[in-house]
Amino acid sequence: MPGCCDDKGCSTEHLARRQAATLKAVLVINGAMFVVELVAGLIAGSVALLADSLDMLGDALVYAVSLLAVGRDARWKAGAALFKGAVMAGFGLFVLGKAVHTMLAPIPPEVAIMGGVGLLALGANGLCLALLWRRRRDDVNMRSVWLCSRNDIIANVSVLAAAGAVHALDSAWPDIAVGLGLAALWLASSLGVIRSASRELAAAQG
């Protein structure tokens, strides 16, 4: 008599449970780091750190939507991925505006806070990336989640580089430059997710 693992329905349910467990873990991590980075960014006066905190919030929202998409049909998953692409684009535009605003009165941020919290965020996102690695090829939903986590690692390294440059140059411009770079990264990634999700959605509707 065939076991549950030989049944397609059971296999799908098992995959959905694994995806849900992974998404819950990264949701908690990103939610906590959003609060930490937001407070630290406000105290340090760092555009890059504030941008990274908003990225954490965006990811937490993305993971929540992805969690709702687990176990649903291809059309629902494509719609969720499309929403996530729009969220990524929105945060990219917000950070772009914040960076431009800071150019009007550039003040160097507190490097110690910026660097310390940047290292903490890098560790947290490294853990998220490791948790999501095995699930990245499951479907378009999990693929878009993994892309968000990958972008976070790049953002964290950029924040740390900016902290070093601010310290060396005693200038706010490296912090501003990283904000602009993160905005460009999120906008480019969002376009990729939106294109992929649009194709999936068209195929599901057709």
C-alpha positions as CSV (number, residue, x, y, z in Angstrom):
1,M,0.0,0.0,0.0
2,P,1.6,3.3,-1.0
3,G,2.6,5.6,1.8
4,C,1.8,9.3,2.1
5,C,5.0,10.4,0.4
6,D,3.9,8.6,-2.7
7,D,0.7,10.5,-2.9
8,K,0.8,13.8,-4.7
9,G,-1.7,15.5,-2.4
10,C,0.3,14.5,0.7
11,S,3.6,15.6,-0.9
12,T,2.1,19.0,-1.7
13,E,0.7,19.4,1.9
14,H,4.1,18.4,3.3
15,L,5.9,21.0,1.1
16,A,3.4,23.6,2.2
17,R,4.1,22.9,5.9
18,R,7.8,23.2,5.3
19,Q,7.4,26.5,3.4
20,A,5.1,27.9,6.1
21,A,7.6,27.0,8.9
22,T,10.4,28.7,7.1
23,L,8.3,31.8,6.4
24,K,7.2,32.1,10.0
25,A,10.8,32.0,11.2
26,V,12.1,34.7,8.7
27,L,9.0,36.8,9.5
28,V,9.8,37.0,13.2
29,I,13.5,37.7,12.5
30,N,12.7,40.6,10.1
31,G,10.0,42.1,12.3
32,A,12.4,42.2,15.3
33,M,15.2,43.7,13.2
34,F,12.9,46.4,11.7
35,V,12.3,47.8,15.2
36,V,16.0,47.6,16.1
37,E,17.2,49.3,12.9
38,L,14.5,51.9,13.0
39,V,15.3,53.1,16.5
40,A,19.1,52.9,15.8
41,G,18.7,54.8,12.5
42,L,16.8,57.6,14.2
43,I,19.3,57.8,17.0
44,A,22.3,57.7,14.7
45,G,20.9,59.9,12.0
46,S,21.7,57.4,9.3
47,V,19.8,57.4,6.1
48,A,21.3,54.0,5.1
49,L,20.3,52.4,8.4
50,L,16.8,53.9,8.2
51,A,16.6,52.6,4.7
52,D,17.6,49.1,5.8
53,S,15.0,49.2,8.6
54,L,12.3,49.9,6.1
55,D,13.6,47.1,4.0
56,M,13.2,44.8,7.0
57,L,9.6,46.0,7.4
58,G,8.9,45.5,3.7
59,D,10.3,42.0,4.0
60,A,8.2,41.2,7.0
61,L,5.1,42.3,5.0
62,V,6.4,40.3,2.0
63,Y,6.9,37.1,4.2
64,A,3.4,37.5,5.7
65,V,1.8,37.6,2.2
66,S,4.0,34.7,1.1
67,L,2.8,32.7,4.1
68,L,-0.8,33.3,3.1
69,A,0.1,32.1,-0.4
70,V,1.6,28.7,0.7
71,G,-0.5,25.8,-0.4
72,R,-2.7,27.9,-2.7
73,D,-3.0,27.7,-6.5
74,A,-0.6,29.2,-9.1
75,R,-2.9,32.2,-9.8
76,W,-2.9,33.2,-6.1
77,K,0.8,32.7,-5.7
78,A,1.5,34.8,-8.8
79,G,-0.8,37.6,-7.5
80,A,1.0,37.5,-4.2
81,A,4.4,37.8,-5.9
82,L,3.0,40.7,-8.0
83,F,2.0,42.5,-4.8
84,K,5.5,41.9,-3.3
85,G,7.1,43.4,-6.4
86,A,5.0,46.5,-5.9
87,V,6.0,46.7,-2.2
88,M,9.7,46.5,-3.2
89,A,9.2,49.2,-5.8
90,G,7.4,51.4,-3.2
91,F,10.2,51.2,-0.7
92,G,12.8,51.8,-3.4
93,L,11.0,55.1,-4.3
94,F,10.7,56.0,-0.6
95,V,14.4,55.6,0.0
96,L,15.2,57.5,-3.2
97,G,13.2,60.4,-1.9
98,K,14.7,60.3,1.6
99,A,18.2,60.3,0.2
100,V,17.5,63.3,-2.0
101,H,16.0,65.1,1.0
102,T,19.1,64.5,3.1
103,M,21.3,66.0,0.4
104,L,19.8,69.4,1.3
105,A,21.4,69.2,4.8
106,P,24.0,66.4,5.0
107,I,25.1,65.6,8.5
108,P,27.4,62.7,9.2
109,P,25.7,59.9,11.2
110,E,26.9,58.2,14.4
111,V,29.3,55.6,13.0
112,A,29.5,53.3,16.1
113,I,25.7,52.8,16.1
114,M,25.6,52.5,12.4
115,G,28.3,49.8,12.2
116,G,27.2,47.8,15.2
117,V,23.6,47.5,14.2
118,G,24.7,46.9,10.6
119,L,26.7,43.9,11.8
120,L,23.7,42.6,13.7
121,A,21.4,43.0,10.7
122,L,23.9,41.2,8.5
123,G,23.9,38.2,10.9
124,A,20.1,38.2,11.0
125,N,19.8,38.3,7.3
126,G,22.4,35.6,6.8
127,L,20.3,33.3,9.0
128,C,17.2,34.1,6.9
129,L,19.1,33.4,3.7
130,A,20.2,30.1,5.0
131,L,16.7,29.1,6.0
132,L,15.3,30.1,2.6
133,W,18.1,28.5,0.5
134,R,16.5,25.1,0.1
135,R,13.0,26.6,-0.6
136,R,14.1,29.1,-3.3
137,R,13.2,26.8,-6.3
138,D,9.8,25.6,-4.9
139,D,7.7,28.1,-6.8
140,V,7.5,31.8,-7.9
141,N,6.3,32.7,-4.4
142,M,9.3,31.3,-2.6
143,R,11.7,32.5,-5.3
144,S,10.6,36.1,-4.7
145,V,11.0,35.7,-1.0
146,W,14.6,34.4,-1.5
147,L,15.4,37.3,-3.7
148,C,14.3,39.7,-1.0
149,S,16.6,38.0,1.5
150,R,19.5,38.1,-1.0
151,N,19.1,41.8,-1.5
152,D,19.1,42.2,2.3
153,I,22.6,40.8,2.5
154,I,23.8,43.2,-0.2
155,A,22.2,46.1,1.6
156,N,23.8,45.1,5.0
157,V,27.3,45.0,3.5
158,S,26.6,48.4,1.8
159,V,25.6,49.9,5.2
160,L,28.8,48.6,6.8
161,A,30.9,50.0,3.9
162,A,29.1,53.3,4.3
163,A,29.9,53.4,8.0
164,G,33.6,52.9,7.3
165,A,33.6,55.6,4.7
166,V,31.7,58.1,6.9
167,H,34.3,57.5,9.6
168,A,37.2,57.9,7.2
169,L,35.9,61.0,5.4
170,D,33.9,62.5,8.2
171,S,31.1,63.1,5.7
172,A,27.5,62.2,5.3
173,W,27.8,61.6,1.6
174,P,28.8,57.9,1.8
175,D,25.6,57.3,3.8
176,I,23.5,59.2,1.2
177,A,25.2,57.3,-1.7
178,V,24.3,53.9,-0.1
179,G,20.7,55.1,0.3
180,L,20.6,55.9,-3.5
181,G,22.2,52.6,-4.3
182,L,19.7,50.6,-2.2
183,A,16.9,52.4,-3.9
184,A,18.2,51.4,-7.3
185,L,18.7,47.8,-6.2
186,W,15.1,47.4,-4.9
187,L,13.6,49.1,-8.0
188,A,15.6,46.7,-10.3
189,S,14.6,43.7,-8.3
190,S,11.0,44.7,-8.1
191,L,10.8,44.9,-11.9
192,G,12.2,41.4,-12.2
193,V,9.7,40.0,-9.7
194,I,6.8,41.9,-11.4
195,R,7.8,40.6,-14.8
196,S,8.0,37.0,-13.5
197,A,4.8,37.2,-11.6
198,S,3.0,38.8,-14.5
199,R,4.0,35.8,-16.8
200,E,2.9,33.3,-14.1
201,L,-0.4,35.1,-13.7
202,A,-1.1,35.3,-17.4
203,A,-0.3,31.5,-17.7
204,A,-2.6,30.7,-14.8
205,Q,-5.5,32.8,-16.3
206,G,-5.0,31.4,-19.7
